Amino acid sequence: MPSFTYTARDKSGATSSGVLDAPSRRDALRRLQTRGLQPTQLTESTGAKPARAARSSAPHTAAASPSKALPASKTTPTAKERLPFMESLADLIRGGLSAGEAVRLLSVRVSQPRLRSLCAALWSSLSEGQTLSGALGQFPQVFDSQTINLVAAGEATGNLRDVLDRLITHFTEQRELRSKLAAALAYPVFVCFLAGGVILFFLFFLLPRLKGLLTSLGGELPFATKLLVNSSEFLLRYGVIAIIALVVGVIFLTQSRRTAAGRLATDALALRLPVLSGFAIRGTVLNFAHTLAVLLENGITTAEALRLAERTVANEALRARFQEATNRVLEGEALSTALGRTGIFEPLLLDRLSVSEQTGSLAPGLRDIARTCRAQLDKFLNTFTTSISAGVLVAAFSFVAFIAYAIVSAVFKVSSSFRF
């Protein structure tokens, strides 16, 4: 029977090593996990060929099973599976299972195709002796670098459950923020489409018929009616050109954003626009503070945490400012001073951050700042959506009222010409 030399950690984080006899590498891993040990290294001293044969057959079966009845596109994991996987994994670990056994159980029990495919592939890697963080690293489209580093830190310190809980909280808040933004913008977008539909109906369908009727009756049309009719004719003639120009502009913008220089230029332009700049800055400060707090709470060094946190900044122009701030911190400058040079943090937030640095409670201070930024962002979104909705409604009703006035005034003028 083959022998395996192992190094593993128990639930308290204590490291132990020894030799274990097992028919295969997978059996050795299961025996260690049954003992409540998380292997960090497992080396087979004899019987390597049978073990490799077992590895080559079992993982493929586990990974291929979800895709037998579904095409590959239906089982390819995406970033949407990250939070459900981590929630399910954390629930099983809280129940007393090791990370490996939890992933194995999920690969069998989960019914959602993409999530099951992800769990099966992760279990395939874990059964070959890889760590959980190493297995997650094989799916960069699902797990970002900061998640992988945090999981690795949790495995190294024996605090994987705490790390998962903090990551779940972090990703849940990000999802809620995106949902809140989508819900806040849904009504203004609906009103805009509705108002646009009404306007197009009047300009392209009703006005040409009204113009024909009024022309047949004769008489001079009022100024408002002439303006309305001329606008309709202009749109009918040049509307297609405007649509083509808009499509070309969107294609050009999309292509330019695929280059580093174009993305930087468009992101810098977004920071000059009143509404977009406010949302981008508030969202960036919130995400950066919360991410940095999570990283520091899980034992990541300040330098590495700053590098990982700055990568989460979506706006390239803002990311360049954070990179410069990180370089200044590495040169010995205080974090609050360096972030103050970015020009996007409010003075009061910087003062609170400075106090947190001096008292040695940087991570809790960053969490407080993140909560403040979330409240500010919620208030900003509420004000923005209310203003947009009111503005669109006023514009739509004003235009409809103008159309009604133009039609009624034309009818009255034409009818008055009959009396004379």
N, C-alpha and C positions, 0 to 999 in steps of 0.2 A: 504494500500500500504506500502511495506517495507520502512524503513528509513535507510540511510547509512551515517555513520560519516566518513569524508574524511580529508586527509591532502595532499595538492598538491602544485606544483610549477608552476609558469607561465613562459613565455619565457625569462623573465629577471632574473629568478632565485629566485624571491620573493616567500615566503611560505605563504599559506593561508589554513584555515581549516573551516569546517562547516558541516551542515547536509543537505542531499539531499534525496528527495523522488523519487523512481523509481520502476517500476514493477519488475526489476531483477538487479542483480549485473552488468550484461553486459550493460544494459540500463544506469545505473548510470555512468559507465566508459565512455560510448559514450557521455553522456551529459557533463561530465567534459572535455573531449577532444574537444568537440564542443566549449566550452568556452576558449579553448587554455590553459588548465591546464593539467599537467602531474601528475597523482596521485602517491604518494609514500606510502600511506596507505589508505585502504578502508575497513571499518568494518560495517557489517550488524547488525543492532540492532533488527530487527524483520523480520519474514518470512524467516528464514534460510533454511528450507527444500525446498521450491520452488526454491530458488536461487541455491541450490546445485543440484537440479534436472536439472535446466536449464544448469548449468555448465557441468554436466555429459553427457548431450546429445549433445550440440552444439559443444564443442571442438572435441569430437570424430568424429562428422560428418566432421568438417573442416580438421582434420588431416587425416581422412581416404579417403577423396575424391580423392587425387592425386594417390592413390595406387589401385584404383578399377580395372583399366585396365592394370596395370603394376605390376610385382613382386616386393617384398620388396627390393631386391638388386638394383633395378632401381630407387628407391625413397629414399634410405638411404643417408642423407647428408654426405658430406666429406669436407675436408679442402679446396677443390677447390671452394666450394660455398661461402667461407667467403668473398672474395673480391667482387664478383658480388653482394652479398647481401648488403654489406656496401655501395657500390656505388649507388645502387638503393635506399637504405634507405636515404642516404645523399641527393640525388636529390629531393626526396619527401619532406624532412624536409626543404630544401632550398625554396621549393615552398609554405611553410606555414603550412604544416601538422604537427601534433604532431607525436611523435615516434610511439604511439599505432595505430593511424589512418594510418600511413604509412605502418606499418607491416600488418595491416588488408587489405589494398588495395593490397599489394604485394601478399598476400596469395590467392587473387582472380584473379589478373591480370597476374601473372607470368606463363609462359607456360613450362619452363624447369622443368622436374619432380622433381629432387632432390631439386632444389631451392624452388619450390612451396611447397614441403613437409616440408622444413625447416621453411618457412614463416608461414605455417599453424600451425605448432607445436608451434612456438614462439607466434603467436596470441592467441592460446589456453591458453598459460601460462599468457600472458598479460591480457586476459579477466578475469582471475581469481584474478587479483589484483597484480601480481608480477611485479617487475621492469624489465626494459629491460636487465639490467646486470644479474639479477637473471634468466631470461629466457635464456639468452645466456649460462649461466653456466650449463644448462642441456645438452649442446652439447659440451663436452670437445674435441670430435674428430674434431670439426669444429673451435671452438674459444679457443685460449690458455688463460692462466691465465692473461697475461699482457693485452690482449684485453679486457677481462671482467673487470679488475680493472680500466682500463682507461675509459670504458663506465660508470662504477659506479661513477668515479670521475666527469665525464661530467654531469651525472644526478644530482649529489649532488651540483654542482656549476652552473647548468643551461647553460653549454657550450657544450652540446652534439654535436651540429653541428660542432664546431671547432675540437672537439676530433675525430669525424668521418673523417673530412678532413685530419687531420694529420695521422690517421691510414691508410687511403686510400693511401696517399702519400708514407707511409712507406712500405706497402705491395706491392704497384705498383713497387717501386724501387727494392724490393726483387725479384719480378717476372721477372722484366727486367734483373736483374743480372743472374738469373737461365737460362733465355732464351738466354742471351748472351753467357753464358758458354756452353750451349748445342749446339748453333750454331757454336761456336769456335771449339768445339771438333768433330763436325759432319764430317768435311772434313778429318782430320787426321784419324779418325776411318774408314771412307770409303776407304781411300788410303791403310790403313793397311789390310783391308779385301780383297781389290782388289789384292794387292801384294801377300798376303797369298794364294789367289786362283790361281794366276799365278804360284807361286812356287809349290804348290801341284799338279797342272796339269802337270808340267814338271817332277816332281819326281815320281809320281804314274802312270801317263799315258804314257808320251812320252818316258822317259828314259828306261823303261823295253823293249819297242819295239825297241828302238835304240840299246840297248845292244844286243838283239837277232840278229839284222841285222849285227852289227859289228862283233859279234862272229862267225856268219856263214861265213863271208868273210875272217876271219882269220887275223893274224897279231897282233902285240903288240899295246895295246892302250896307248895313252899319259897319263901322270900323272893327268892332269886336268880331263880327261874323267874317269879315274879310281876313282878319288876322288868323282866325281859326281855320278857314278854308286854305289859305296860303301855306300855313304850317302843315296841314294834311298833305297838300300837293308836294311840298318840299320833302317830307318824309317818304312819300310814295316814290319819288324820283331818286333820292339819294340815301334812303334808308339802307338799301342793300350794300351800298359802298361803305356806309358807316359800320355795318355789321362785319363786313369783310375786314375792314381796318381794325376793328376790335379783336377779331379772331387772330389776325396777324400779330397784333400787339401782345396778346396772351401767349402765343407760341414763341415769340421772340423773348418775352420775359421768362418763360419756362426754360428755354434753352440757355439763356444767359445765367440763370441760377444754378445750372449744372456745372459751371466753372467756379473756381474759388474767387476770382476777381469779381465776377458778376454777382455771386451770392453776397459778397461783402458789400458791394455797391448798393444792391437793393435793400439789404438789411440796414445799412446806414441811412438810406432814404426813408425807410419806415420809421426810424427814430426822429425824423423831422416832421412827421405828420402828427397833428395834435392828438387824435384819438388813439391811433395805433401805438404811438410812443408811450402813452400812459399805460395802456394795457401791457405792452411788452416789458416795460421797466418794472411794473408791479409784479407781474408774473415771474420775471427773472429773479428778482430779489427774494420772493417767496420760495421758489424752487431751490435756489442756491442755499439759502439759510437752512431750509429743512433738510436738504441732502447733506450738507456739511455737518449738521447736528447728528444725523443718523450715522454717518461715517465715524465721527469722533466718539460717539457712545459705544461703538463696537470695536474700539481699540485700534483703529487706523491712525497712523501718525498724522500730524497736522499737515506736513508737506504733501504726503500722498493723498490725504483727504481733500486738500485744496485742488490738486490736479484732477482728481476724479470729479469733484463738484463742478469745476469750470467746464468740463466736457458736457455737462447736462444743459448748458446754456445754448439755446437754439439759435439766437441771433448772433451772427458772426462778428458784427461790430462790437456788441457787448462782450462777447467771449474774448476778444482781443484785449479789452480793458481788464477783464478778470485775470487773464494770463499775466499782464503787466503787474497787477496787484499781487499775484502769487509770487512772482519773481522778487518783488520788494520784500515780501514776508520772508522768503528764503534768505534774503540778504540781511535780515535782522530787524526789519521794520515791524511795528505793531500791526496786527491784523486790522484793527479799526482805522488806523491811519492809512494803510494801504488801500482798503476798500473805500475810504473817503475820497481818494484820488480818482475813482471811477466816475464820480459825479452823479450817481444814481441812487445813493443812499441818503435818506433824510438825516439831518443833524441829530435829531433825537434818537434815531436808531443807532447811529454811530456812538453816541454817548452811552447808551445801554450796552452796546457791544464792548466798549472800552472798560466799563465797570465789570462786566463778566470776565474779561481777560485778567483784570487786576485781582479779582477774587477767586480765580481758578475754576470758575463754573462756566466755561465757554459753551459747552454743549447745551446745558439748560437755558443759557441766555439766548443762544441761537433759536431754540425752540420757541421762546417767548417772542422773539422778533418775527419768526414765521407766523405765529398766531396773529400778531398785530398786522402783518402784511396781508394775511388772509382776510381779516376783517376789512381792511382798506380796499382790497380787491373786490370783495363782495359789494361794498358800498359803491365803488366805481362802476361795477357792472350794472347794478340796479339803476343808478343815475343815467348811465349810458343808454340802456335799453328803454327806460322811460322817455328819455329825450328823443331817441330815434323813433319810437312808436308815435309819440305825439307829433313830431315833425312830419313824418310820413302821412299820418292821418290828416293833418292840417293842409299839407300840400295837395293830397288827393281830393279832399273835399273842396278846396279852393279851385282846383282845376275843373272839377265837375260843376261847381257853381258858375264858373266862367263860361263853360260850354252851354249850360242852361240859359245863362243871360244872353249869350250870343244868338242862340236859337230863338228865344222868345222875342228879343228885340228885332230880329229879322222878320219874324212872323208879323209883329205889330206894324213894322214899317211897310211891309208889302201890303197888308190889309188896309192900311191907311191910304195907300195910293189908289185903291179901288174906289174909295168914297169920293175922291176928287175926280 
